[in-house]
Amino acid sequence: MPRALAGVRAGPSKDATMFSTREIPGTRPARVAVACLVGLASLAAAGAAEARTGEDPLTWRACAKTAKDWPVENDTRTECSLLTVPLDYANPQGRKIKIAVSRIKAADPGKRRGVLVISPGGPGISNIDAPATYAPSRLGALAVDHDLIGFDPRGVGYSDKIKCTAEEPSPAASAKSRESPSSTSPKEAAKAGFAETAAYNKRCAAKDPAFVQQLTTTNIARDVDSIRAALGESKINFYGVSYGTAVGANYRSLFDNRVNAMWLDSVMPPVIDLAAMDATTDALNEKRFNAFVPWLARHDSEFHFGTTDAVVRRTILTLHDELRRAPRRVDANTVLDGEWVRQQLGGGPSSWISAARDLATVREGGVPLSARPAPEAAKVFGFDETPLGLNLIQYQAIFCNEGVGGRDFEQMWAAAQARRAAFPATGGYFERSGWCGEWPWAARPWKPVRGTSPLQLSGHADEDTTPYAWAVDTAKATGGALLTVQDDAHASLRRLPCAAKVIDFFRTGRTVAGTCPGTR
């Protein structure tokens, strides 16, 4: 899932981004280019059907020939279709929308065990190429005896969505909002960023209120069940990653008897409390900083931050506070400030060398690699036009329609100051808790419940995108078994030898506990 707000760390790439790389107006350059509503061909409505009827509700075509700029080169296996579903499942006869679905059929039909629905992350990003990207991974053995199913959640990619790019602040204006003059207090600067985000939310939600209000994880889970029904399957297997774990947990809570087996990797928390999510991340990053400090002291001959923990800590926090008070402009889009320093301090051991080099460069007045302009966003794909990057309003809606917090600036600021006091190196910024200003609807929280279908979770011991503590909490809430992956990488399981456990799980239903070697 992407992260953002007044001075926050950009999230990871699409590879299961519970927080994909994104920006929010008033805080960072808003690199968002989303397409208008698109369609392929009208399909027979079958979203809530319980079984396949005489007419197949899905009309399959080769994705590479159907979808403009299909991102998978030389792809001859993936098929695409559109499925009509209710906008509001409480009013199934009302307005309809279309969900884009993809599949790769089981390589050995004689051994076919059913379907595996893959939900690799988000919100705000396309997932429809998941079958093609997962088939070559260490999980590819499942493509022998399962149809791999992908889909674009409502509001993104090829599925129906809205466009809200007009009147976006320019990158220069967004960057300037982070460069606070000496007369502007940190609180005033944060409040200005919060106001810009609130204005964006209010304007974009007003473009199609009925549609935006129905952009929820619960509805996406119901869309998954509509896909199941359209495929004519009584049960599904489900592999969810990052934000996809929230989709999976909701699906199992609603349709436990329709789950054959479910694996969730890099797990979302059981309740979306934005301030609590920030607090978990701050605590984890402060712990990592406390490990980074003695490492720097041992490498003083190279980076020159001091030979003792106390001197290193003082040197870094002094740099943090100096840049917080007087940010340095690199170019029209980039500013070095206290938040930039904070980004360097909470990484795992694999990031320490690059972070130390960047911090030393800035200390000497230079421009670090991490602050240089980012490359152009990669193309996703489109039908009549090519959508680029993140659909920001879908991202906002997913968290604001169902997440608590983020609506009141004074509450948000007070909580941030408490985190800053508790975690002086890494705390006090608004990772997630300021997204929902001026959101027009009250939160409708979801909460997973325990079920009986086989459920396996895997959490990564030291990652910060979806902290391990969230996996622990969700395992308790759902009753799932928890496997601990010993790395600091987000959603790395499909690239690890330990993926063999996933294959065994979907073939036998056997859950596992204990640990698994990670990427380091």
C-alpha positions in Angstrom: 0.0 0.0 0.0 1.6 3.4 -0.9 2.4 5.8 1.9 2.2 9.5 1.9 1.5 12.7 3.6 3.2 15.8 4.9 6.8 14.7 4.6 6.6 10.9 4.5 8.5 8.1 3.0 7.5 6.9 -0.4 6.3 3.3 -0.4 7.8 0.4 -2.3 7.3 -0.6 -5.9 4.3 -2.4 -7.2 5.6 -5.8 -6.2 2.8 -6.1 -3.6 2.7 -2.6 -2.5 0.3 -2.4 0.3 1.8 1.1 -0.1 2.8 1.6 -3.7 5.0 4.7 -4.5 2.7 7.6 -4.5 2.4 11.2 -3.5 -0.4 13.4 -2.0 -1.0 17.0 -2.9 0.6 19.4 -0.6 3.3 17.0 0.4 5.2 15.6 -2.5 5.0 15.9 -6.3 1.8 14.2 -7.4 2.9 11.9 -10.1 -0.5 10.5 -10.9 -1.9 9.9 -14.4 -5.1 7.9 -14.4 -7.4 7.1 -17.3 -11.1 7.7 -17.7 -13.6 5.0 -17.4 -12.8 2.4 -20.0 -14.6 -0.7 -21.3 -14.0 -3.6 -23.5 -17.3 -5.2 -24.5 -20.5 -5.4 -22.6 -20.8 -8.8 -20.8 -23.8 -10.5 -19.3 -24.3 -9.5 -15.7 -23.4 -12.3 -13.4 -21.7 -10.8 -10.4 -23.8 -12.4 -7.7 -24.5 -15.7 -9.5 -23.8 -18.8 -7.4 -23.0 -21.0 -10.3 -22.4 -21.0 -14.1 -25.6 -20.7 -16.0 -26.3 -21.5 -19.7 -24.5 -18.3 -20.9 -20.9 -17.9 -19.9 -20.6 -14.5 -18.2 -16.9 -14.2 -19.2 -15.7 -13.7 -22.7 -12.0 -14.4 -22.9 -9.5 -12.8 -25.3 -5.8 -12.8 -25.4 -4.6 -9.9 -23.2 -1.7 -9.0 -25.4 -4.1 -8.4 -28.3 -6.9 -6.9 -26.3 -5.1 -4.5 -23.9 -3.1 -1.6 -25.2 0.4 -1.6 -23.8 0.0 -4.9 -22.1 3.1 -4.9 -19.8 4.2 -8.5 -20.2 6.4 -9.0 -23.2 5.8 -12.0 -25.5 2.8 -13.1 -23.4 0.8 -15.6 -25.3 -0.9 -17.3 -22.4 -2.8 -14.7 -20.4 -6.5 -14.1 -21.3 -8.6 -11.1 -20.3 -12.3 -10.4 -19.8 -14.6 -8.0 -18.1 -17.2 -8.9 -15.5 -20.3 -6.8 -14.7 -20.9 -6.5 -10.9 -23.1 -4.2 -8.8 -21.6 -0.9 -7.7 -23.4 -1.3 -4.4 -24.0 -4.9 -3.3 -26.8 -3.7 -1.0 -28.6 -2.7 -4.2 -27.7 -5.4 -6.7 -30.3 -4.3 -9.2 -28.9 -0.7 -9.3 -25.9 0.8 -11.1 -23.4 -1.7 -12.5 -19.6 -1.5 -13.0 -17.1 -3.7 -14.8 -14.2 -5.5 -13.2 -11.2 -6.6 -15.4 -10.2 -10.2 -14.9 -7.3 -12.3 -16.3 -6.3 -15.9 -16.2 -3.7 -18.4 -17.3 -5.2 -21.9 -17.6 -3.5 -24.8 -15.8 -0.7 -26.1 -17.8 -1.8 -29.7 -17.2 -5.6 -29.8 -17.4 -5.6 -33.5 -16.3 -4.1 -32.5 -13.0 -6.2 -29.3 -12.5 -7.2 -28.7 -8.9 -9.2 -25.5 -9.3 -8.3 -21.8 -9.4 -5.8 -19.7 -7.5 -6.8 -16.0 -7.2 -3.8 -13.7 -6.8 -4.1 -10.3 -5.2 -0.6 -8.9 -5.1 -1.1 -5.4 -3.6 -2.2 -1.9 -3.8 -4.4 0.0 -3.2 -4.5 2.3 -6.3 -2.6 0.0 -8.7 -3.4 -2.6 -11.3 -3.1 -6.2 -10.4 -4.4 -7.8 -13.6 -0.9 -9.0 -14.8 -0.5 -11.1 -11.6 -0.9 -14.5 -13.4 1.8 -13.6 -15.9 4.2 -12.2 -13.3 3.7 -15.0 -10.7 3.9 -18.0 -13.1 7.7 -17.6 -13.7 8.4 -17.2 -9.9 9.1 -19.9 -7.4 5.4 -20.3 -7.1 5.1 -21.3 -10.8 4.6 -25.0 -10.0 1.0 -24.0 -8.9 0.4 -23.0 -12.6 0.6 -26.6 -13.5 -2.5 -27.7 -11.7 -4.3 -24.4 -11.0 -5.8 -21.7 -13.2 -4.1 -18.5 -12.1 -6.6 -15.7 -11.8 -5.8 -11.9 -11.6 -8.0 -8.9 -11.5 -7.9 -5.1 -11.4 -9.8 -4.0 -8.2 -12.7 -1.6 -8.8 -11.3 1.9 -9.3 -8.0 1.1 -11.0 -6.4 -0.3 -14.2 -8.8 -1.7 -16.7 -11.7 -1.8 -14.3 -14.1 1.0 -14.1 -12.6 4.1 -12.4 -12.8 7.9 -12.3 -10.3 10.4 -13.4 -9.2 13.1 -11.0 -6.1 14.8 -12.4 -7.3 18.3 -13.3 -6.2 21.1 -11.0 -3.4 19.0 -9.4 -0.7 21.2 -7.9 2.5 21.3 -10.0 5.5 19.3 -8.8 7.2 22.6 -8.1 4.3 23.8 -6.0 4.1 20.5 -4.1 7.9 20.5 -3.4 7.7 24.2 -2.3 5.1 23.3 0.3 7.7 21.2 2.1 10.3 24.0 2.1 9.1 25.9 5.2 10.5 29.4 5.5 12.0 30.2 8.9 8.9 32.2 9.9 6.7 29.0 9.4 6.5 26.6 12.3 6.5 22.8 11.6 2.9 22.7 12.7 1.9 25.5 10.3 3.7 23.7 7.4 2.0 20.4 8.3 -1.4 22.1 8.5 -0.9 23.6 5.1 -0.1 20.2 3.6 -3.1 18.7 5.4 -5.4 21.4 3.9 -4.1 20.7 0.4 -4.8 17.0 0.9 -8.3 17.8 2.3 -9.0 20.0 -0.8 -8.0 17.2 -3.1 -10.2 14.7 -1.3 -13.2 17.0 -1.3 -12.8 17.9 -5.0 -12.2 14.3 -6.2 -14.9 12.6 -4.2 -17.4 15.1 -5.6 -16.7 14.0 -9.2 -18.7 10.8 -8.6 -19.8 10.4 -5.0 -21.8 7.2 -5.5 -18.8 5.5 -7.1 -16.1 6.8 -4.6 -18.3 5.8 -1.6 -18.3 2.2 -2.8 -14.5 1.9 -3.2 -14.0 -0.4 -0.2 -12.0 -3.5 0.6 -15.3 -5.2 1.6 -16.7 -4.5 -1.9 -13.5 -5.7 -3.5 -13.8 -9.0 -1.6 -17.4 -9.2 -2.9 -16.1 -8.6 -6.4 -13.8 -11.6 -5.9 -16.8 -13.7 -5.0 -18.5 -12.5 -8.2 -15.4 -13.6 -10.1 -15.6 -17.0 -8.4 -19.2 -17.4 -9.4 -18.6 -16.3 -13.0 -15.8 -18.9 -13.2 -18.3 -21.6 -12.1 -16.2 -22.5 -9.0 -17.7 -23.5 -5.7 -14.4 -22.6 -3.9 -11.3 -20.7 -4.6 -7.7 -20.7 -3.5 -6.4 -17.3 -2.7 -2.8 -15.8 -2.5 -2.8 -12.3 -1.1 0.2 -10.0 -0.6 0.4 -6.7 1.2 -2.9 -4.8 0.7 -4.1 -8.1 -1.0 -4.0 -9.6 2.4 -6.8 -7.2 3.5 -8.8 -8.3 0.5 -8.2 -12.0 1.4 -9.0 -11.6 5.1 -12.3 -9.8 4.2 -13.2 -12.5 1.7 -12.6 -15.3 4.2 -14.7 -13.4 6.8 -17.6 -13.0 4.4 -17.3 -16.3 2.5 -15.4 -18.8 4.6 -17.2 -21.8 3.1 -16.1 -20.7 -0.4 -12.3 -20.8 0.5 -10.4 -24.0 -0.2 -7.1 -22.5 1.1 -5.7 -19.0 1.6 -2.1 -17.7 2.1 -1.4 -14.1 3.1 2.1 -12.7 2.8 3.3 -9.3 4.3 0.1 -8.9 6.2 -2.1 -5.8 6.8 -3.4 -5.2 10.3 -6.8 -6.5 11.3 -8.2 -3.0 11.8 -7.3 0.1 9.7 -6.5 2.7 12.4 -4.2 5.1 10.6 -2.6 6.7 13.7 -2.0 3.3 15.2 -0.4 2.1 12.0 1.9 5.2 12.1 2.9 4.3 15.7 3.8 0.8 14.8 6.0 2.0 12.0 7.7 4.6 14.1 8.5 2.1 16.9 10.0 -0.3 14.4 12.1 2.3 12.7 13.4 3.7 16.0 14.5 0.1 16.9 16.3 -0.1 13.6 17.9 3.3 14.2 19.2 2.1 17.5 20.9 -0.8 15.7 22.2 1.6 13.0 24.0 3.8 15.5 26.6 1.3 16.8 27.2 0.2 13.3 28.1 3.7 12.3 30.3 4.0 15.3 32.2 0.9 14.2 32.6 2.4 10.7 33.7 5.9 11.8 36.9 5.7 9.6 34.6 5.6 6.5 31.6 7.8 7.4 33.0 10.0 10.3 29.9 10.3 12.5 31.7 9.5 15.7 33.4 6.6 17.4 30.8 6.2 20.2 27.0 5.6 20.1 26.4 8.9 22.0 28.4 11.0 19.5 26.9 9.3 16.5 23.4 9.8 17.8 24.0 13.5 18.6 25.6 14.2 15.2 22.7 12.6 13.3 19.9 14.2 15.3 21.7 17.6 15.0 21.6 17.2 11.2 18.0 16.2 11.4 17.0 19.2 13.4 19.0 21.6 11.3 17.3 20.5 8.1 13.9 20.5 9.8 14.4 24.1 10.6 16.0 25.1 7.3 15.4 22.7 4.5 17.8 22.8 1.5 16.4 22.9 -2.1 18.0 20.5 -4.6 15.9 21.4 -7.6 12.3 22.3 -8.4 11.1 18.9 -7.2 13.4 18.0 -4.4 14.0 19.3 -0.9 16.3 18.0 1.8 14.6 18.4 5.1 14.2 16.6 8.5 11.9 14.1 7.0 14.5 13.1 4.4 17.0 12.5 7.2 14.3 10.4 9.0 13.9 8.3 5.9 17.5 7.2 6.1 17.4 6.2 9.7 14.7 3.5 9.8 16.0 1.0 7.3 17.3 -2.5 7.9 20.9 -3.6 7.6 20.7 -4.0 3.9 20.2 -0.2 3.6 22.9 1.0 6.0 25.8 1.5 3.6 23.8 3.6 1.2 22.1 5.5 4.0 25.4 6.3 5.7 26.9 7.5 2.4 23.9 9.7 1.7 23.9 11.2 5.3 27.6 11.9 5.0 27.1 13.6 1.6 24.4 15.9 3.0 26.5 16.6 6.1 29.2 17.9 3.8 26.7 20.0 1.7 26.4 17.6 -1.2 23.4 16.1 -3.0 22.8 12.4 -2.1 21.8 9.7 -4.6 18.4 9.2 -2.8 17.4 12.8 -3.3 18.2 13.0 -7.0 15.2 13.1 -9.4 13.4 9.8 -9.8 13.0 8.2 -13.2 9.8 8.5 -15.1 7.0 6.3 -13.7 6.7 3.0 -15.6 3.7 2.5 -17.9 1.0 0.3 -16.6 -1.4 -0.1 -19.5 -4.8 1.0 -20.8 -7.4 0.4 -23.5 -8.0 3.6 -25.5 -5.3 5.3 -23.5 -2.4 4.2 -21.2 -3.0 4.8 -17.5 0.2 5.7 -15.6 1.1 5.0 -12.0 -1.3 5.2 -9.2 -5.0 6.0 -9.2 -4.8 8.3 -6.2 -8.5 8.8 -5.4 -9.0 5.0 -5.3 -6.1 4.8 -2.9 -7.5 7.5 -0.7 -11.0 6.0 -0.8 -9.9 2.5 0.3 -8.3 3.8 3.5 -10.8 6.7 4.2 -14.0 4.8 3.6 -13.0 2.1 6.1 -10.1 3.4 8.1 -10.5 5.4 11.3 -8.4 8.6 11.9 -6.9 11.1 9.7 -9.8 13.5 9.6 -9.0 16.0 12.4 -5.7 17.9 12.1 -5.4 18.8 15.8 -5.8 15.2 16.9 -3.4 14.1 14.2 -0.8 16.7 15.3 -1.1 15.8 19.0 -0.6 12.1 18.2 2.4 12.9 16.0 4.1 14.9 18.8 3.6 12.1 21.2 5.3 9.8 18.7 8.1 12.2 18.2 8.7 12.3 22.0 8.7 8.5 22.2 10.8 8.0 19.0 13.0 11.1 18.6 14.9 9.8 15.5 12.1 8.4 13.4 8.8 9.5 14.9 6.4 12.4 14.5 5.7 12.4 10.8 2.4 11.6 9.1 3.0 8.3 7.3 -0.7 7.5 7.0 -2.7 9.4 9.6 -3.4 12.6 7.7 -4.9 11.2 4.5 -8.6 11.6 5.2 -9.1 15.4 5.7 -12.5 16.6 4.4 -13.5 13.0 3.6 -17.2 13.2 3.1 -18.2 10.0 4.8 -17.8 8.4 8.2 -15.6 5.4 8.4 -17.2 2.0 8.0 -14.5 -0.2 9.6 -14.0 -3.8 8.8 -12.7 -6.4 11.1 -11.7 -10.0 10.1 -13.4 -12.8 12.0 -12.2 -16.4 12.7 -13.1 -19.1 10.2 -12.5 -22.7 9.6 -11.0 -22.8 6.1 -7.2 -23.4 5.9 -5.4 -20.0 6.5 -1.6 -19.5 6.4 0.0 -16.1 7.1 3.7 -15.1 6.6 5.2 -12.1 8.2 8.7 -10.7 7.5 10.6 -10.1 10.8 12.2 -6.8 10.1 10.2 -5.1 7.3 8.6 -1.7 7.8 6.1 -1.6 4.9 3.8 -4.1 6.6 5.4 -4.5 10.0 5.6 -8.0 11.5 3.4 -6.9 14.4 0.5 -6.6 12.0 0.8 -10.2 10.9 0.8 -11.2 14.6 -2.4 -9.2 15.2 -4.1 -10.6 12.1 -3.2 -14.1 12.9 -4.8 -13.7 16.4 -7.9 -12.2 14.9 -8.4 -14.8 12.2 -6.9 -17.9 13.8 -4.5 -18.4 11.0 -1.1 -20.1 11.3 1.9 -17.7 11.2 5.3 -18.4 9.5 8.1 -15.9 10.2 10.3 -15.0 7.3 13.7 -13.9 8.5 14.3 -10.8 6.4 13.5 -7.1 6.1 12.0 -7.4 2.6 8.4 -6.7 1.7 6.6 -9.6 0.0 9.7 -11.6 -0.8 8.2 -15.0 -0.3 7.6 -15.9 -3.9 11.3 -15.3 -4.6 12.5 -17.5 -1.8 13.2 -21.3 -1.6 10.6 -21.2 1.2 8.0 -20.7 -1.5 8.0 -24.5 -1.6 5.9 -24.3 1.6 3.3 -22.3 -0.3 3.1 -24.9 -3.0 2.7 -27.7 -0.4 0.0 -25.7 1.4 -2.2 -25.3 -1.6 -1.9 -28.9 -2.5 -2.4 -30.4 1.0 -3.9 -27.7 3.2 -1.2 -28.2 5.8 -0.3 -25.0 7.7 3.2 -24.4 9.2 4.6 -22.3 12.0 8.3 -21.5 12.9 10.7 -19.6 10.7 11.9 -19.5 7.1 15.2 -18.1 5.7 14.8 -14.7 4.0 16.7 -12.6 1.5 19.6 -11.8 3.7 
